[in-house]
């Protein structure tokens, strides 16, 4: 087992979480519990569109 905290190399680009995703999750988590499912659904739709668009090219 390797300890990622002790790894001197930064993670590869594929391992990094885009800042816009983190920001979107922060906004969703700040909403009342009853409103979060709609936020997660919208985020899911947006990520699916991005993924579909990247595979098309």
Order of alpha helices (4+ residues) and beta strands (2+ residues): alpha-alpha
